Amino acid sequence: MVTTVLLWLSTAVIATALLYNSGMFALSRRRIQLAEPGGEERFYVFVLACLNEDRVLAESLRRLMALPRKDCLALVVDDASDDRTAEIARAADPHRVLLHQRRLPDARRGKGAALNDGLRHLADCGALRGRNPRDVIICVLDADGRLEPGAIDQADRYFADPATGAVQIGVRMYNRQDCLLARMQDMEFVVYTDIFQTGRRHLGSVGMGGNGQFMRLSALRSLGPEPWSHRLTEDLDLGIRLIAAGWQNEFCPTAAVHQQAVLKVRPLVRQRSRWFQGHIQASRLVPLVLREIPGRAAADLIYHLSSPALLLLTSFLPLAFLAGAFGFLTESISAGHSTFSPIWLVPLYALAFAPAYAYAYVYRQRESELGFLRCLLLAHLFVAYGYLWFAAGWWAIGRTVSGRTSWLKTARS
């Protein structure tokens, strides 16, 4: 009886997800007209919150300084690193790269705390003196983030609309060719941004990511002295609160930041468990969403915030199917012949792998040299790769129940 209930509940969740995904795919194919540029000159500040990032920081700063636009500077927030992070930042151009060092015991309290401290430092050091906060854009990058050369110009077009408070660009893995796991992460980000983030532009519910998020300084200040929360997914929290404050979030599909994929399964699951736990923490925003955000955007955000519970429920589906298969086996043995019809494989395949065709189509547009058949094979593997989220989800539940909320930092390779 329990197995049957779990089977039907899990199947209902998957069917709902398929319907939602199909709707988002359809929305993502529609275009939105951008506002005409108004001729404003905006100043960009790249903020990199760093904890022991000496393996990747030098290359990231070199690429930032090589960007074609010069009306920008970088702020490295060293979160009490005990490696060469601060030394690397000091060695960069002092006119274009600022260093702010945090000290223990006030440091190492999460990315949100480091970003808030960096924002205070920008106000105190005078780097933005005389600039209108409306025309200052704060861009948060991971220490391994590599912006595409035209990313600033592409993101800048969206800020021509004064209602736009934040713009998220795409995310890719620069080492996606190293192994299958890296390729899966690249496909994961492409699918998420090109289908769901693009679709959410039509709903008014675009979310912010931890890498490649551009925010108007005036929008950040409208959230108070500490715009980033102390939750493990401070980016998700920020995006929702910006919408609730009346700002418009946008997604720019024509630019991306490239970051390093995790090359081993355990560190990857560990990273995703942090994201999952952050989503659990973000469920506290549901009253704010219901109170301050209208209609379609609120409905989509509520669905998104409920995703941890839905995913955990779905995690019982493989067990339910195994129990069902065992039941068919015992029935077949008792009956003396197979009671399973091969025709049942068709709906089972459709339930599990129907999204793979949309994923392959979207990924093929980004990776045209792979060919559609190879993308389709990768998309089938990607569906199986998604099961890692089950392990990450239950890991996060264990941390939540035991009261552990520390930041699980992903080591660079």
Phi, psi and omega per residue, in radians:
M1 nan -0.829 3.138
V2 -1.078 -0.733 3.135
T3 -1.060 -0.742 -3.133
T4 -1.115 -0.757 3.131
V5 -1.083 -0.814 3.128
L6 -1.077 -0.701 -3.140
L7 -1.069 -0.825 -3.108
W8 -1.238 -0.656 3.094
L9 -1.125 -0.805 -3.137
S10 -1.122 -0.714 3.117
T11 -1.111 -0.698 3.117
A12 -1.110 -0.700 3.112
V13 -1.109 -0.769 -3.140
I14 -1.134 -0.726 3.120
A15 -1.094 -0.701 3.084
T16 -1.101 -0.750 3.125
A17 -1.105 -0.696 3.105
L18 -1.086 -0.735 3.122
L19 -1.122 -0.777 3.119
Y20 -1.100 -0.818 -3.131
N21 -1.066 -0.677 3.123
S22 -1.125 -0.723 3.103
G23 -1.114 -0.725 3.125
M24 -1.176 -0.643 3.094
F25 -1.088 -0.767 3.124
A26 -1.101 -0.753 3.118
L27 -1.106 -0.660 -3.073
S28 -1.181 -0.298 3.133
R29 -1.474 -0.167 -3.138
R30 -1.544 2.514 -3.127
R31 -1.626 2.691 3.057
I32 -2.165 2.318 3.127
Q33 -1.361 2.249 3.114
L34 -1.451 2.709 3.049
A35 -1.167 2.595 3.113
E36 -1.223 2.422 3.113
P37 -1.002 2.428 -3.103
G38 -1.763 0.037 3.118
G39 1.477 0.117 3.129
E40 -1.218 2.579 3.066
E41 -1.803 2.076 -3.119
R42 -1.905 2.583 -3.116
F43 -1.905 2.322 -3.035
Y44 -1.926 2.350 3.071
V45 -2.144 2.084 3.098
F46 -1.602 2.146 -3.120
V47 -1.932 2.131 -3.138
L48 -2.060 1.893 3.070
A49 -1.451 2.059 -2.955
C50 -2.155 2.277 2.970
L51 -2.289 1.825 -3.133
N52 0.980 1.093 -3.068
E53 -2.018 0.488 -3.060
D54 -1.196 -0.254 3.123
R55 -1.283 -0.470 -3.006
V56 -2.179 -0.276 -2.971
L57 -1.138 -0.746 -3.071
A58 -1.031 -0.775 -3.135
E59 -1.160 -0.684 3.133
S60 -1.129 -0.757 3.115
L61 -1.150 -0.678 3.121
R62 -1.049 -0.754 -3.131
R63 -1.199 -0.652 3.101
L64 -1.106 -0.745 -3.126
M65 -1.228 -0.320 3.129
A66 -1.578 -0.028 3.121
L67 -1.073 2.536 -3.076
P68 -1.118 -0.453 3.131
R69 -1.534 2.334 -3.101
K70 -1.837 -0.096 -3.136
D71 -1.465 1.037 -3.091
C72 -2.757 2.834 3.011
L73 -2.545 2.893 3.140
A74 -2.042 2.463 3.052
L75 -2.080 2.044 3.059
V76 -1.656 2.038 3.079
V77 -1.713 1.779 -3.121
D78 -1.458 1.944 -3.023
D79 -1.553 1.009 3.138
A80 1.068 0.831 3.090
S81 -1.179 2.647 3.042
D82 -2.033 0.461 3.029
D83 -2.099 -2.637 -3.050
R84 -1.627 0.299 -3.093
T85 -0.962 -0.906 -3.115
A86 -1.121 -0.683 3.137
E87 -1.073 -0.723 3.135
I88 -1.146 -0.724 3.129
A89 -1.127 -0.693 3.136
R90 -1.156 -0.517 -3.095
A91 -1.325 -0.226 3.136
A92 -1.382 3.021 3.141
D93 -1.006 1.975 -3.071
P94 -1.162 -0.317 3.121
H95 -1.414 -0.312 -3.071
R96 -2.158 -0.204 3.117
V97 -2.178 2.013 3.096
L98 -1.721 2.592 3.097
L99 -2.123 2.237 3.025
H100 -2.152 2.046 -3.107
Q101 -1.757 2.207 3.059
R102 -1.651 2.633 -3.078
R103 -2.120 2.524 3.007
L104 -1.183 2.559 0.170
P105 -1.568 0.092 -3.095
D106 -1.439 -0.230 -3.092
A107 -1.606 3.104 3.096
R108 0.991 0.802 3.118
R109 -1.984 0.344 3.126
G110 1.896 2.827 -3.080
K111 -1.144 -0.687 -3.125
G112 -1.035 -0.760 3.131
A113 -1.112 -0.699 3.130
A114 -1.141 -0.717 3.139
L115 -1.169 -0.728 3.097
N116 -1.062 -0.727 3.128
D117 -1.152 -0.660 3.091
G118 -1.106 -0.678 3.122
L119 -1.150 -0.691 3.076
R120 -1.111 -0.694 -3.141
H121 -1.103 -0.693 3.108
L122 -1.054 -0.680 3.132
A123 -1.230 -0.629 -3.050
D124 -1.417 -0.554 -3.012
C125 -1.442 -0.181 3.100
G126 1.478 0.125 -3.107
A127 -1.126 -0.417 -3.101
L128 -1.926 0.273 -3.091
R129 -1.031 2.300 3.103
G130 1.480 -0.039 -3.123
R131 -1.718 2.464 3.099
N132 -1.299 2.170 -3.139
P133 -0.970 -0.429 3.107
R134 -1.160 -0.493 -3.068
D135 -1.861 0.232 3.034
V136 -1.867 2.191 -3.114
I137 -1.951 2.138 3.090
I138 -1.650 2.152 3.118
C139 -1.992 2.069 3.119
V140 -1.590 2.183 3.111
L141 -2.181 2.552 2.931
D142 -1.253 2.790 -3.098
A143 -1.104 -0.421 3.112
D144 -1.691 0.147 -3.070
G145 -1.251 2.307 3.114
R146 -2.140 1.785 3.141
L147 -1.224 2.454 2.987
E148 -1.173 2.599 -3.022
P149 -0.932 -0.655 -3.091
G150 -1.678 0.245 -3.020
A151 -1.095 -0.709 -3.111
I152 -1.110 -0.820 -3.126
D153 -1.081 -0.677 -3.141
Q154 -1.167 -0.782 3.134
A155 -1.194 -0.591 -3.060
D156 -1.076 -0.530 -3.115
R157 -1.034 -0.586 -3.086
Y158 -1.277 -0.457 -3.135
F159 -1.384 -0.024 3.005
A160 -1.113 -0.440 3.051
D161 -1.491 2.026 -3.087
P162 -1.103 -0.272 3.123
A163 -1.399 -0.257 -3.116
T164 -1.315 2.097 3.121
G165 -1.731 -0.453 -3.076
A166 -2.684 2.626 3.097
V167 -2.341 2.245 3.047
Q168 -1.848 2.314 3.068
I169 -1.757 3.018 3.140
G170 -1.202 2.870 3.114
V171 -2.274 2.279 3.091
R172 -2.216 2.886 3.067
M173 -1.791 2.087 -3.097
Y174 -1.299 -0.289 3.092
N175 -1.888 0.568 -3.062
R176 -1.128 -0.316 -3.141
Q177 -1.569 -0.026 -3.069
D178 -1.237 -0.680 -3.114
C179 -2.842 2.978 -3.100
L180 -1.118 -0.646 -3.133
L181 -1.101 -0.696 3.092
A182 -1.143 -0.694 3.113
R183 -1.096 -0.695 3.133
M184 -1.102 -0.695 3.117
Q185 -1.165 -0.654 3.095
D186 -1.119 -0.772 3.106
M187 -1.110 -0.663 3.134
E188 -1.022 -0.812 -3.121
F189 -1.256 -0.652 3.112
V190 -1.118 -0.813 3.137
V191 -1.077 -0.803 -3.103
Y192 -1.094 -0.804 -3.068
T193 -1.339 -0.785 -3.042
D194 -1.298 -0.401 3.086
I195 -1.770 -1.030 -2.959
F196 -1.403 -0.815 3.116
Q197 -1.146 -0.720 3.110
T198 -1.127 -0.734 3.101
G199 -1.101 -0.640 -3.108
R200 -1.210 -0.296 3.048
R201 -1.034 -0.576 -3.125
H202 -1.395 -0.271 -3.118
L203 -1.796 -0.233 -3.096
G204 1.372 0.492 -3.047
S205 -2.243 0.473 3.130
V206 -1.022 2.372 -3.137
G207 -1.759 2.829 3.062
M208 -1.695 2.526 3.063
G209 -1.874 2.924 -3.102
G210 -1.286 -0.250 -3.081
N211 -2.292 2.295 3.107
G212 1.374 0.561 3.082
Q213 -1.770 2.216 3.129
F214 -1.884 2.199 -3.130
M215 -2.253 2.385 3.009
R216 -1.181 2.326 -3.115
L217 -1.037 -0.656 3.117
S218 -1.120 -0.583 3.095
A219 -1.189 -0.752 3.108
L220 -1.070 -0.759 -3.114
R221 -1.166 -0.437 3.124
S222 -1.191 -0.267 3.131
L223 -1.595 -0.018 3.127
G224 1.879 -3.082 -3.065
P225 -1.205 -0.353 3.117
E226 -2.224 1.444 -3.074
P227 -1.144 -0.554 3.113
W228 -1.555 2.362 -3.130
S229 -1.457 3.081 3.111
H230 -1.692 0.221 3.077
R231 -1.292 2.813 -3.065
L232 -1.248 -0.335 3.007
T233 -2.070 1.257 -3.111
E234 -1.123 -0.422 3.133
D235 -1.240 -0.785 3.072
L236 -1.031 -0.807 3.140
D237 -1.038 -0.800 -3.117
L238 -1.072 -0.805 -3.111
G239 -1.045 -0.745 -3.136
I240 -1.162 -0.747 -3.109
R241 -1.221 -0.510 3.041
L242 -1.129 -0.768 3.111
I243 -1.093 -0.758 -3.138
A244 -1.110 -0.486 3.131
A245 -1.443 0.007 3.078
G246 1.736 0.044 3.114
W247 -1.498 2.800 3.113
Q248 -1.861 2.191 3.041
N249 -1.644 2.461 3.134
E250 -2.188 2.721 3.007
F251 -2.060 2.283 3.140
C252 -1.839 1.866 -3.092
P253 -1.440 -0.098 -3.049
T254 -1.718 0.177 3.102
A255 -2.517 2.714 -3.128
A256 -2.619 2.740 2.947
V257 -1.938 2.391 -3.104
H258 -1.822 2.287 -3.118
Q259 -2.241 3.037 -3.077
Q260 -1.514 2.212 3.068
A261 -1.325 2.640 3.055
V262 -1.399 2.312 -2.973
L263 -1.780 0.003 3.114
K264 -2.256 2.582 -3.005
V265 -1.160 -0.835 -3.054
R266 -1.067 -0.844 3.078
P267 -1.060 -0.574 3.121
L268 -1.158 -0.820 3.122
V269 -1.096 -0.645 3.104
R270 -1.078 -0.775 3.111
Q271 -1.079 -0.802 -3.095
R272 -1.208 -0.484 3.070
S273 -1.138 -0.591 3.070
R274 -1.143 -0.777 3.117
W275 -1.085 -0.744 -3.117
F276 -1.103 -0.783 3.129
Q277 -1.108 -0.628 3.077
G278 -1.109 -0.638 3.083
H279 -1.173 -0.636 3.073
I280 -1.083 -0.784 3.112
Q281 -1.075 -0.638 -3.084
A282 -1.228 -0.208 3.107
S283 -1.063 -0.324 3.097
R284 -1.188 -0.199 3.125
L285 -1.467 -0.094 -3.092
V286 -0.970 -0.820 3.104
P287 -1.019 -0.677 3.106
L288 -1.103 -0.751 3.137
V289 -1.075 -0.820 -3.117
L290 -1.148 -0.546 -3.063
R291 -1.475 -0.641 -2.927
E292 -1.994 -0.277 -3.022
I293 -1.941 2.281 -3.056
P294 -1.399 2.699 2.862
G295 0.565 -1.991 -3.000
R296 -1.091 -0.697 3.136
A297 -1.086 -0.760 3.131
A298 -1.100 -0.765 -3.132
A299 -1.063 -0.754 -3.136
D300 -1.165 -0.721 -3.136
L301 -1.171 -0.649 3.087
I302 -1.114 -0.732 3.086
Y303 -1.062 -0.760 -3.131
H304 -1.126 -0.747 -3.127
L305 -1.222 -0.379 3.100
S306 -1.526 -0.047 -3.064
S307 -1.018 -0.616 3.088
P308 -1.025 -0.786 3.138
A309 -1.135 -0.719 3.140
L310 -1.140 -0.699 -3.126
L311 -1.176 -0.720 3.120
L312 -1.120 -0.656 3.088
L313 -1.128 -0.725 3.133
T314 -1.130 -0.474 -3.103
S315 -1.113 -0.311 3.099
F316 -1.391 -0.225 -3.054
L317 -1.064 -0.831 3.116
P318 -1.005 -0.680 3.121
L319 -1.153 -0.694 3.125
A320 -1.136 -0.695 3.106
F321 -1.151 -0.689 3.103
L322 -1.111 -0.731 3.099
A323 -1.112 -0.692 3.097
G324 -1.132 -0.713 3.113
A325 -1.108 -0.693 3.098
F326 -1.114 -0.668 3.102
G327 -1.099 -0.759 3.090
F328 -1.080 -0.663 -3.123
L329 -1.125 -0.811 -3.141
T330 -1.158 -0.649 3.090
E331 -1.126 -0.713 -3.133
S332 -1.119 -0.703 3.129
I333 -1.135 -0.727 -3.141
S334 -1.166 -0.670 -3.096
A335 -1.416 -0.323 -3.118
G336 1.448 0.104 3.087
H337 -2.709 2.860 -3.096
S338 -1.215 2.299 3.072
T339 -1.765 0.116 -3.131
F340 -1.776 2.243 3.116
S341 -1.679 2.256 3.129
P342 -1.011 -0.402 -3.130
I343 -1.101 -0.387 3.133
W344 -1.215 -0.290 3.121
L345 -1.163 -0.464 -3.101
V346 -1.127 -0.956 3.111
P347 -1.140 -0.549 3.101
L348 -1.128 -0.747 3.107
Y349 -1.126 -0.768 -3.131
A350 -1.089 -0.710 -3.129
L351 -1.111 -0.663 -3.059
A352 -1.510 -0.681 -2.912
F353 -2.086 0.053 3.115
A354 -0.971 -0.717 -3.135
P355 -1.121 -0.341 -3.073
A356 -1.034 -0.557 -3.110
Y357 -1.218 -0.679 3.062
A358 -1.189 -0.701 3.127
Y359 -1.085 -0.744 3.141
A360 -1.109 -0.724 3.136
Y361 -1.068 -0.806 -3.113
V362 -1.170 -0.761 -3.088
Y363 -1.207 -0.588 3.106
R364 -1.069 -0.571 3.118
Q365 -1.164 -0.494 3.118
R366 -1.583 -0.519 -3.072
E367 -2.187 1.186 -3.017
S368 -1.127 -0.440 -3.099
E369 -1.277 -0.225 -3.116
L370 -1.358 -0.508 -3.072
G371 1.489 2.642 -3.031
F372 -1.185 -0.718 -3.092
L373 -1.096 -0.715 3.108
R374 -1.166 -0.693 3.088
C375 -1.107 -0.627 3.124
L376 -1.165 -0.711 3.078
L377 -1.098 -0.789 3.107
L378 -1.061 -0.648 -3.128
A379 -1.166 -0.623 3.064
H380 -1.153 -0.724 3.077
L381 -1.132 -0.584 3.139
F382 -1.116 -0.648 3.089
V383 -1.058 -0.763 3.099
A384 -1.164 -0.660 3.105
Y385 -1.012 -0.560 -3.135
G386 -1.057 -0.347 3.123
Y387 -1.153 -0.303 3.060
L388 -1.044 -0.484 3.132
W389 -1.153 -0.471 3.084
F390 -1.110 -0.816 3.113
A391 -1.098 -0.748 3.132
A392 -1.099 -0.688 -3.119
G393 -1.114 -0.807 -3.133
W394 -1.248 -0.537 3.023
W395 -1.074 -0.781 3.133
A396 -1.115 -0.663 3.098
I397 -1.082 -0.732 3.106
G398 -1.055 -0.746 3.115
R399 -1.158 -0.693 -3.125
T400 -1.146 -0.806 -3.120
V401 -1.107 -0.636 -3.116
S402 -1.478 -0.006 3.068
G403 1.389 0.285 3.138
R404 -1.567 2.155 -3.128
T405 -2.249 0.289 -3.119
S406 -1.179 2.727 -3.109
W407 -1.349 2.071 3.103
L408 -1.570 1.598 -3.074
K409 -1.294 2.421 3.092
T410 -1.541 2.140 -3.133
A411 -1.275 2.509 3.073
R412 -1.427 2.659 3.092
S413 -1.960 nan nan
